[in-house]
Amino acid sequence: MRWSFAVFFMIILVGFSSNVVADENQTVKEVLLQAPNNVKIRLRMEGPYDADVPLQSVCYFKHKDSGDKLLGAALELDKRLNGAISSLRNRKEFVGEELETFLLQSPKNGLKPKMLLLVGLGDEDSLSLERMERIGRVALRETARLGATRAGFAPLLRDQGDSKLDTGEVERAVTRGLLLAYDTDKRLQKEGLVKPFTLDEWIVEAGPSYFDVTKVGIQQGIEDASAAIAKRSTDPYASKK
């Protein structure tokens, strides 16, 4: 009886271990979309802390003296950095003013992204889609400044308890902003006014509940940007004089 019980126990244990391995090796759900200037926008169902990219951008509302709400991915990011983000905010060294940025290096065994860019959303009560478009522009320009050819982005609005703006519309605004900013950068590169830079891939992270609506938002943002780019002047920025 003892031998039979031991065999039975080992079978269960092996089966359980196999299930764990299978779950860990599951393919992450993703969609690839093509944008102007040969930019690939990849939507992935994963957290920003798991994105295997040189640079990951995340957004934070202006710090509240009463305490900041951190949920889901925002909470997990802070945990994996041993509370560094909360410390910066509580000490008012990264307040989260509109378009404020702060760059962190990922410690060993911390995050998969090599660098984490914090971008300020400003006051939560006045958040708008126009501001999210500006966020997209800033995220792209910081990406270009740092020379990251692959970069991830997550607004983290829901992860801070905010649900005023539609998730799809937020992604539409951000996508439009970053693509127009990148188009400007590419045009300036041709005139030698900015350093050479190519964005190969922009990775957007979304949870299961918001994956489909985020995809629609990205598609609409690409359409918006394409239409706006087609109307832009082709005259050089610098006069021939």
N, C-alpha and C positions, 0 to 999 in steps of 0.2 A: 504494500500500500504506500509506503514511504517513497519507493522508487517511482511509482505511477504518479503520485502527486507532484514529485519533482519534475518529471517530464512534462506534465500538464502545465505546471507553472512556467517552465522554460518556453513552451510553445506560445503561451499568452504573451510573455515578455518579448519574444522575437517578433511576434505579430504587431505588438504595440510600437516597438522600435522601428519596424518597417513603415508603419503609418506616419511616424514622426519624420523620417527621412523623406518620404514621399511629399509631405506637406512643405518641407523646407525647400524641396527642389521644384515646386510648382512654378510654372511660367507666369511671370507678372503680366496681367492684362495690359495691353497697350495699343495705341493707334498712331500711325505716322501720317502727317499731313505736309504737303508741299506749300511753301510760302514764297513771296517775291525774293529776288536776289539769291535764289537757290538755298534758302534757309529751310531746314527740316524741323518741323515742330512735332515732337513726340509726346503724346499724352500717356502717362503711366499711372497705374493704380498702385501707388506706393507712398510711403512717407518721405519727407525731405531729408530725413536723417539716413535713409537707405539709398539715396541716389548716388550712383557711382560717377560723379562729375567733378571737374576741377573746382567749380564754383557753384554754390547754391545760394539763391536769394530768398529771404523770407521777410514778411512785413509785420510790424508791431504798431499798435495804437499808442498815442501819447500816454505816458505813465500817469497813473492815478495815485495820489497820496493815500487813498483808501485801500489800495491794493489792485493789482492787475489780475484779470481772469485768464487762466491758462488751462486749456482743455486739449485733449487729443494730441496732435502732432506738436503743438506749441509746448505742451507740458513735457512730452517725451524729449524734445530737443534740449530743453533746459536740464532735464535729468541726465542726459548723456554728456552734457558739459558740466556736470556737477554743480548746477545752480549759477553758472557764470552769467547767463543772460539776466536772470532775476537780480543778481547783485549789481550789475551795471545799471539797471533801471532803478532799483531802490536807492542807489547812490547818486542818481541823476547824472550819470556819466554817459548814458545813452537814453535820452528821454523819449525819443520816438516822435520828435517834431516832424512836420510834413517834409518829406524828401531828405531827412537826416539819414546819414549812412554810417555804418560801423562794421569794419571787417575783422573777423575772427579766424584764427588758424585752428584747424581741427587737431585735437590732441590724439596721441596714439590710443587705439581702442575706444575712440569716442564716436566720431561720425564718419560715414563713408565719403562725403564730400571733403575735398582737401581744404577748401575755404568756405566760410559762411558769411554772407553779406546780410546784415540787418538793415532794413529800409524802414524809415518812419512813415506811418500813415497819417500822423497828425491827430487832431481831436476827433474822437469817434462820432460825436453828434453831427459833425459837419461833413462826414465822409460822402463823397460823390463819385460818379463814374468818370467825370473829368479829372478828378484827382488820381483815380486808378490808371488813367491813360498816362498821366505824368509819371506815375510810379513805374510804368512799363518803360518809358523813355529813360528814366534814371537808371533802372536796372540794366538796360542795354548799354548805356554809356559807361557804367562802372565795369561791366563785363568786357567792353572793348579796352578800357584803360588797363585792366588787369591781363588782357590778352588771353582770356579763356575761350577757346573755340567751341567748347561744349559747356552749357550752363543750365542749371535747374531753377525753377521758380515756383513758389507756393505763397499765396497771399495770406493764408492763415486767418481769414476773417471769422469763419465759423469756429475755429479753434480758440478764439478769444471771446466767444459768446455773442458775436454780432451777426444778425441775419437781415438787416434792413435792405441790402442790395441783393438782387438776384445773382446767383453764382455764375450763370452763363453770361449775363451782361457784364459782370466784373471781368471775366476772362476775355470777353470781346474787347473791352476797353484796353486792358493790359496788352493784348496781342496787337491791337492797332498801334498803340504807343511805341512798342518795341520795334515793330517792323518799319514804321515811318522814321524812327531814330536811326535804324540800321541803314535805311536807304540814304539818308542824309550823310551818314558816315562813309558809305561806299562812294558817293558822289565827290565828297571832299578828298577821299583817297586819290581819286583820279587827278586831282589838281595838286597833290602833294601837300595838302594842308593838315592832314592828320596821318598818324602812322598806319602802316598796312595792318589790316585785321580782317579775318574772315570768321564769321559765325557759322559753324557747320551744323550745329544742332541745339535747339532750345527745348528743354524737357520740362513739361508741366506736370506736377503731381496732383492727383485728385483721389479722394476716398471713394468707396463703392457707391455711396448714396448720390454723389455729385459727378460721377464719371461721364455719363451720357450728356448731361446738360453742359458740362465743361467742354465736351467735344463740339457741340453745336456753337458755343460761344467762340471757340478758336476758329472754326470755319467762318463765322460771320466777321470776326476780326480780320482774317486774311482777305476776305472780300472787300471790307472797308478800306484796308490799307492798299490793296491793289488798285481800287478805284481812285484813291487819293494820289497815289504815285503816278498814275497815268495822266493826271491833270497838272503835275508839277512842272515848273519851268525847267527847260534844258539849258538855259543860259549859265555860264560859269559863275561861281560865287565871286571870284576875284576878277577885277577888270583887267584888260590887256595892258593898260598903262603900267 
